[in-house]
């Protein structure tokens, strides 16, 4: 790359372009050559100038701005639900969110440049800095690990299987190191050194594919005794769902799909997050016209796992609201509640309002369809509903976080047989958001060696095996109305990630630190 292109405005434009390219490498776009954007970013950060640290931060930030503008552009869709009142906020939300997330990339570039590493060792240091700050992005201020670089690989593909060992953060480090290696071509080092670095990167990439193909070749078929699951996708427009007069229509749609006669009667029926625009306690209260209809939709022995808004009285008699999953069991005398999971990891500005009074004044409060904020439930752990194998419930964006299922199993002393992710992706319309969410959630299956079932009101719903692959015929696309009937895929033995968590990722960060130290010592 000519030196003139690594200075001034050309460098800024290339930084932004590199981020866009890396963002487009993610599913559903899948432009994998975009991974070379990381090599371009490294070459731009390495370029000398009068203020190298400031330039490094700004170029890293611009790169992150392009990356997250592609990755989170769906954030504008919730404002379009009430476009007349809130549509004007959409572009500001996108810019502010992308710019805020990009600060982590700017800080990573600054940290890398401050270490002043040269030669091939800089590849490891770059991977360590950016992967480390991606870990911080997933934890600081409640965390938002959307589109980690390691999740660029389509879930269920051969490279994605490495997440069963090192998790999504460890795969982020490996992906960054491999993708950034071509930057050595712009370095002032010998040809043999450049060739050696490229050969190592190629070997690591080949190793990812070899390991993944070997793991996928060992896949097992579902047991003949596996419970049959029905996922209900009602495809009800978000703009219409919350109109009070439409409650009956929404309820009838879900019940009608539940009563659909298939080749076999499902053992477990799943309704997505917030399926009904009402508080579940009122719907099933004695005398409610909906309670008897809900009961009659199920045969004795069937189980319903329903995403619902749940209320209870808190201290002082004030109502507390929870975003929950409620498990019902149809028995001879009616429906019985056999389990409740209250969402622990709430979405800022979606389920609770930081600085609530200020948020109410500027109009953000109207995005939450409850009179008050949701209350966070206790730390996640599996539940054991009657008629269903033990399950770890992940509501909406809880499925973005590596290690939640592992930590929950440790708390309960019980490993679940599957993961259930209910989500209201209808907020994000017909954009890449629901497809990205499907890919990211599927990584939790790979990490834990557990199947995952996704239920959404408008798509994408799917039954996913323990390798992150959607089961044949077990997927409902965006905008589809219908049900999925499929046996629950089998769980695998605990993976290395399940046993060790992010320990291997910590080892990779240590390797980056040792590379920086070794260069300084030399």
C-alpha positions in Angstrom: 0.0 0.0 0.0 1.5 3.4 -1.0 2.5 5.5 2.0 0.3 8.3 0.7 -2.8 6.1 1.2 -1.9 5.5 4.9 -2.0 9.2 5.8 -4.7 11.9 6.1 -8.1 11.6 4.6 -7.4 8.5 2.5 -6.4 6.6 5.6 -9.6 7.7 7.3 -11.7 6.6 4.4 -9.9 3.3 4.2 -10.5 2.8 7.9 -14.2 3.2 7.6 -14.2 1.0 4.5 -12.3 -1.7 6.3 -14.9 -1.8 9.1 -17.8 -2.0 6.6 -16.0 -4.9 4.8 -15.5 -6.8 8.1 -19.2 -6.2 9.0 -20.3 -7.6 5.7 -18.4 -10.8 6.3 -21.0 -11.7 9.0 -24.1 -13.7 8.1 -26.5 -13.1 6.5 -24.3 -11.2 4.2 -21.5 -13.8 4.3 -18.9 -11.8 2.3 -16.0 -13.7 3.8 -13.2 -11.8 1.9 -14.4 -8.8 4.1 -12.3 -10.4 6.8 -9.3 -8.9 5.1 -10.6 -5.6 6.5 -8.8 -6.5 9.7 -5.5 -6.7 7.8 -6.2 -3.3 6.3 -7.0 -1.9 9.7 -3.7 -3.2 11.1 -1.7 -1.7 8.2 -3.4 1.7 8.8 -2.8 1.7 12.5 0.9 0.8 11.9 1.4 3.8 9.6 3.7 6.4 11.1 2.7 10.0 11.5 3.1 13.0 13.7 0.6 11.8 16.3 0.6 8.0 16.0 -1.5 7.3 19.2 -4.2 9.8 18.3 -4.3 8.5 14.7 -4.5 4.9 15.9 -7.5 5.7 18.1 -9.3 7.6 15.4 -8.7 5.0 12.7 -9.8 2.2 15.1 -12.9 4.2 15.9 -13.7 4.8 12.3 -13.2 1.1 11.5 -15.6 0.2 14.4 -18.1 2.9 13.2 -18.3 1.2 9.8 -18.4 -2.3 11.3 -21.3 -1.5 13.7 -23.2 0.6 11.2 -23.5 -2.6 9.2 -24.1 -4.8 12.2 -26.7 -2.8 14.1 -28.5 -0.9 11.4 -31.7 -2.8 12.4 -31.8 -0.6 15.6 -33.8 2.0 13.5 -36.7 -0.4 13.1 -38.3 -0.1 16.6 -38.7 3.6 16.0 -40.7 2.9 12.8 -43.4 1.1 14.8 -44.7 4.5 15.6 -42.9 6.4 12.8 -45.1 9.5 13.2 -43.9 10.1 16.8 -40.6 8.4 16.9 -39.3 8.0 13.4 -37.1 11.1 13.6 -35.0 9.4 16.3 -34.0 6.5 14.1 -30.9 7.9 12.4 -29.7 9.4 15.7 -30.1 6.0 17.4 -28.0 4.3 14.7 -25.2 6.9 14.8 -25.0 7.1 18.5 -25.1 3.3 19.0 -22.5 2.6 16.3 -20.3 5.5 17.5 -20.5 4.3 21.1 -19.7 0.7 20.4 -16.8 1.8 18.1 -15.1 3.4 21.1 -14.0 -0.1 22.2 -12.3 -0.5 18.8 -10.6 2.9 19.1 -9.3 2.0 22.5 -8.1 -1.4 21.2 -6.2 0.3 18.4 -4.7 2.8 20.9 -3.6 0.1 23.2 -2.0 -1.9 20.4 -0.1 1.2 19.1 1.1 2.1 22.6 2.8 -1.3 22.9 5.0 -0.5 19.9 5.4 -4.1 18.8 7.1 -4.8 15.4 7.6 -7.8 13.2 5.2 -10.8 13.0 4.6 -10.6 16.8 2.4 -7.6 16.1 -0.2 -9.9 14.7 -0.7 -11.6 18.0 -0.7 -8.3 19.9 -3.3 -6.9 17.6 -5.5 -9.9 18.0 -5.1 -9.8 21.8 -5.9 -6.1 22.0 -9.0 -6.2 19.9 -10.3 -9.5 21.3 -9.7 -8.2 24.8 -11.7 -5.1 24.2 -14.4 -7.2 22.5 -14.6 -9.1 25.8 -15.0 -5.8 27.6 -17.8 -4.8 25.1 -19.6 -7.9 26.2 -19.4 -7.0 29.9 -19.2 -3.3 30.5 -22.5 -1.5 31.3 -24.4 -4.7 31.1 -22.6 -5.7 27.9 -23.6 -6.0 24.3 -21.6 -8.7 22.5 -23.4 -8.4 19.2 -21.5 -9.7 16.1 -18.2 -10.7 17.8 -15.6 -11.2 15.1 -15.4 -14.9 16.0 -19.0 -15.3 15.1 -18.3 -14.2 11.5 -18.4 -17.9 10.5 -21.9 -19.2 9.9 -23.0 -21.2 12.9 -22.9 -24.9 12.0 -20.0 -24.5 9.6 -16.7 -26.2 10.1 -14.8 -23.2 11.5 -17.6 -22.4 13.9 -17.0 -25.7 15.7 -13.9 -24.3 17.4 -16.3 -22.4 19.7 -16.9 -25.8 21.4 -13.3 -25.5 22.7 -12.4 -21.8 23.0 -15.9 -20.2 23.0 -16.9 -17.2 20.9 -14.3 -14.9 22.5 -11.5 -17.4 21.8 -12.6 -17.8 18.3 -12.6 -14.0 18.0 -8.9 -14.0 18.9 -8.1 -16.8 16.3 -10.2 -15.1 13.6 -8.5 -11.8 14.1 -5.0 -13.3 14.1 -5.6 -15.2 10.9 -7.4 -12.4 9.1 -4.9 -9.7 10.1 -1.8 -11.7 9.0 -1.8 -10.4 5.4 -0.8 -7.0 6.9 2.7 -8.4 7.1 3.0 -7.8 3.4 3.0 -4.0 4.2 5.7 -4.4 6.8 9.4 -3.8 6.4 10.6 -7.4 7.2 12.3 -10.1 5.1 10.5 -12.2 2.5 11.1 -15.4 4.5 9.5 -13.9 7.6 6.5 -12.7 5.6 6.1 -16.1 4.0 6.4 -17.9 7.3 3.7 -15.7 8.9 1.4 -16.3 6.0 2.1 -20.1 6.1 1.3 -20.2 9.9 -2.0 -18.4 9.3 -2.9 -20.7 6.5 -2.2 -23.7 8.7 -4.3 -22.4 11.5 -7.2 -21.8 9.1 -6.8 -25.3 7.7 -6.8 -26.6 11.2 -10.1 -24.8 11.9 -11.7 -26.5 9.0 -10.1 -29.9 9.7 -11.3 -29.9 13.4 -14.8 -28.7 12.4 -15.3 -31.3 9.7 -14.1 -34.1 12.0 -16.5 -32.9 14.7 -19.4 -32.7 12.3 -18.7 -36.2 11.0 -19.5 -37.5 14.5 -23.0 -36.1 14.7 -25.7 -38.4 16.0 -29.4 -38.7 15.0 -32.3 -37.8 17.4 -33.5 -40.6 19.6 -36.8 -42.3 18.6 -38.0 -41.4 22.2 -37.1 -37.7 21.9 -40.0 -35.4 22.8 -41.7 -33.7 19.8 -41.6 -29.9 20.0 -44.0 -27.5 18.2 -42.8 -24.0 17.7 -45.6 -21.5 17.0 -44.9 -18.5 14.8 -48.0 -16.3 14.4 -46.5 -13.6 12.2 -48.4 -10.7 13.8 -47.3 -7.2 12.8 -45.7 -5.4 15.8 -47.7 -2.2 14.9 -51.0 -4.1 15.3 -50.1 -6.4 18.1 -50.2 -3.8 20.9 -53.6 -2.3 20.0 -56.0 -3.3 22.8 -58.7 -4.2 20.4 -56.5 -6.9 18.8 -55.9 -9.0 21.9 -58.6 -11.5 20.8 -57.2 -11.8 17.3 -53.7 -12.4 18.6 -54.9 -15.0 21.1 -57.0 -16.8 18.5 -54.1 -17.0 16.1 -51.8 -18.6 18.6 -54.5 -21.0 19.8 -55.4 -21.9 16.2 -51.8 -22.8 15.3 -51.5 -24.7 18.6 -54.5 -26.8 17.7 -53.2 -27.5 14.2 -53.4 -31.3 13.5 -50.0 -32.6 12.4 -48.7 -36.1 11.8 -48.0 -36.5 15.5 -49.2 -34.7 18.6 -46.5 -32.5 20.0 -45.4 -33.1 23.6 -44.2 -29.5 24.1 -45.6 -26.4 22.5 -43.6 -23.1 22.5 -45.0 -19.6 22.2 -42.4 -16.8 21.7 -41.4 -13.9 23.9 -44.3 -11.7 24.9 -46.6 -13.7 22.7 -49.8 -12.0 24.0 -50.1 -8.2 24.5 -51.4 -8.6 28.1 -50.2 -9.7 31.5 -50.5 -13.5 31.8 -51.8 -13.2 35.4 -54.9 -11.5 34.1 -55.4 -13.9 31.2 -55.4 -17.0 33.3 -57.3 -15.5 36.3 -60.5 -17.3 37.4 -63.4 -16.1 35.3 -61.2 -14.9 32.4 -62.7 -15.9 29.0 -59.2 -16.7 27.8 -58.4 -19.2 30.6 -60.8 -21.9 29.5 -59.9 -21.5 25.8 -56.3 -21.9 26.6 -57.0 -25.0 28.6 -59.0 -26.6 25.9 -56.3 -26.0 23.3 -54.2 -28.7 24.9 -54.7 -32.4 25.5 -53.9 -33.9 28.9 -50.1 -34.5 29.2 -49.1 -31.7 26.9 -46.8 -28.9 28.0 -46.9 -25.2 27.0 -43.8 -23.0 27.3 -45.1 -19.5 26.8 -43.2 -16.2 26.7 -45.3 -13.8 28.8 -45.4 -10.6 30.7 -45.8 -11.5 34.4 -46.7 -9.3 37.3 -46.5 -9.6 41.1 -46.8 -7.3 44.1 -43.6 -5.9 45.4 -42.6 -4.2 48.6 -45.2 -1.5 49.6 -47.9 -3.0 47.4 -46.5 -1.7 44.1 -46.6 -3.9 41.0 -43.4 -5.4 39.6 -43.3 -6.6 36.0 -41.2 -9.4 34.6 -40.4 -10.6 31.1 -40.9 -14.2 31.7 -41.3 -17.7 30.4 -44.2 -19.6 32.1 -44.5 -23.4 31.8 -48.0 -24.9 31.9 -48.9 -28.6 32.1 -52.4 -29.7 30.9 -53.9 -32.0 33.5 -57.3 -33.5 33.8 -58.7 -30.6 35.8 -57.0 -27.8 33.7 -53.7 -26.1 33.2 -51.1 -26.1 36.0 -48.1 -23.8 36.2 -45.0 -26.0 36.6 -42.2 -23.5 36.2 -41.4 -19.8 35.7 -38.2 -18.2 34.4 -37.9 -14.4 34.9 -35.5 -12.7 32.5 -32.3 -11.7 34.4 -30.3 -9.7 31.8 -32.6 -6.8 30.8 -32.1 -4.6 27.7 -31.2 -1.0 28.5 -33.7 1.4 26.9 -35.9 -1.5 25.9 -36.9 -3.2 29.2 -35.7 -0.7 31.7 -34.7 2.9 31.5 -31.4 4.1 32.8 -32.0 7.6 34.2 -35.7 6.8 34.0 -37.2 10.3 34.5 -35.0 11.9 31.8 -35.8 9.0 29.4 -39.5 9.6 30.0 -39.3 13.3 29.2 -37.5 12.6 25.8 -40.0 9.9 24.8 -38.0 6.7 25.2 -40.5 5.4 27.8 -43.1 4.7 25.1 -40.8 1.9 23.7 -41.7 -0.2 26.8 -45.3 -1.6 26.7 -45.6 -1.6 30.5 -46.4 1.2 32.9 -43.1 0.8 34.6 -39.7 -0.8 33.9 -39.3 -4.6 34.0 -37.7 -6.1 37.1 -34.7 -8.3 36.6 -35.2 -11.9 37.7 -32.6 -13.9 39.7 -29.4 -15.1 38.0 -30.1 -17.6 35.2 -30.3 -21.3 35.8 -32.2 -24.2 34.3 -35.8 -25.0 35.1 -37.5 -28.4 35.0 -41.1 -28.0 33.8 -43.4 -31.0 34.1 -43.4 -32.9 30.8 -40.2 -31.4 29.4 -36.5 -32.1 29.9 -34.5 -29.6 32.0 -34.1 -26.5 30.0 -32.0 -23.3 30.1 -34.2 -20.4 29.0 -32.6 -17.4 27.3 -35.0 -14.6 26.6 -34.2 -12.4 23.6 -30.7 -11.0 23.8 -29.6 -13.2 26.7 -28.7 -15.6 23.9 -25.8 -13.2 22.8 -23.8 -13.9 26.0 -21.3 -16.9 26.0 -21.3 -18.8 29.2 -24.8 -18.1 30.6 -25.9 -21.7 30.3 -22.6 -23.0 31.8 -22.9 -20.6 34.8 -26.6 -21.4 35.3 -25.9 -25.2 35.3 -23.2 -24.6 37.9 -25.6 -22.7 40.2 -28.3 -25.3 39.9 -26.0 -28.3 40.0 -27.9 -29.5 36.9 -26.9 -29.6 33.3 -29.9 -28.8 31.0 -30.8 -31.1 28.1 -31.5 -28.2 25.8 -31.6 -24.4 25.5 -34.7 -22.4 24.7 -34.4 -19.0 23.2 -37.6 -17.1 22.9 -37.3 -13.6 21.3 -39.5 -10.9 19.9 -37.5 -10.1 16.8 -40.6 -8.5 15.3 -39.2 -5.2 16.6 -36.5 -5.4 13.9 -38.8 -5.9 10.9 -37.6 -7.5 7.7 -33.9 -6.6 8.2 -30.7 -8.6 8.8 -31.3 -8.3 12.5 -33.4 -11.5 13.0 -31.0 -13.5 10.8 -28.0 -12.2 12.7 -29.7 -13.1 16.0 -30.3 -16.6 14.7 -26.6 -17.0 13.9 -25.4 -15.6 17.2 -27.8 -17.7 19.3 -26.7 -20.8 17.5 -23.2 -20.3 18.8 -24.5 -21.1 22.3 -25.4 -24.5 21.0 -21.9 -25.1 19.7 -20.3 -23.8 22.9 -22.4 -26.0 25.2 -23.0 -29.1 23.1 -26.7 -28.6 23.6 -29.5 -28.2 21.0 -31.3 -24.9 21.0 -34.9 -24.1 20.0 -35.7 -20.6 18.9 -39.3 -19.2 19.0 -40.0 -15.8 17.5 -43.4 -14.2 16.6 -42.4 -13.2 13.0 -39.2 -15.2 12.3 -36.7 -16.6 12.3 -37.8 -19.6 14.4 -35.8 -22.8 14.2 -34.8 -26.1 15.8 -31.0 -26.2 16.0 -28.8 -29.2 16.8 -25.8 -29.2 19.2 -23.5 -28.3 16.4 -25.3 -25.1 15.6 -27.0 -26.4 12.4 -30.7 -25.9 11.7 -32.5 -29.2 11.5 -33.8 -30.0 8.0 -37.3 -28.6 7.5 -37.2 -27.1 11.0 -37.1 -23.4 10.2 -39.7 -20.7 9.7 -38.4 -17.7 7.7 -39.1 -14.0 8.3 -42.8 -13.2 7.7 -43.9 -16.9 7.7 -47.0 -18.1 9.5 -47.0 -21.6 10.7 -45.5 -24.2 13.1 -42.4 -26.3 13.3 -42.9 -29.9 14.5 -39.6 -31.6 15.2 -38.1 -34.0 17.7 -35.7 -32.4 20.2 -32.1 -33.1 18.9 -29.8 -34.9 21.3 -27.4 -33.2 23.7 -23.7 -34.1 23.5 -21.2 -34.7 26.3 -20.0 -31.5 28.0 -17.7 -29.7 25.6 -14.2 -28.3 26.6 -15.8 -24.9 26.7 -18.4 -26.2 29.1 -15.7 -27.5 31.4 -13.2 -24.6 31.2 -15.2 -21.6 30.1 -13.0 -18.7 28.9 -9.9 -20.2 30.3 -8.5 -21.0 26.8 -9.4 -17.5 25.7 -7.4 -16.2 28.7 -4.5 -18.3 27.5 -4.7 -16.7 24.1 -4.6 -13.3 25.6 -1.6 -14.4 27.7 0.1 -15.4 24.4 -0.5 -11.9 23.1 1.0 -10.4 26.2 4.0 -12.7 26.0 4.5 -11.7 22.3 4.6 -8.0 23.3 6.9 -8.7 26.2 9.3 -10.8 24.1 9.6 -8.1 21.5 10.4 -5.5 24.1 13.0 -7.7 25.7 14.7 -8.3 22.3 
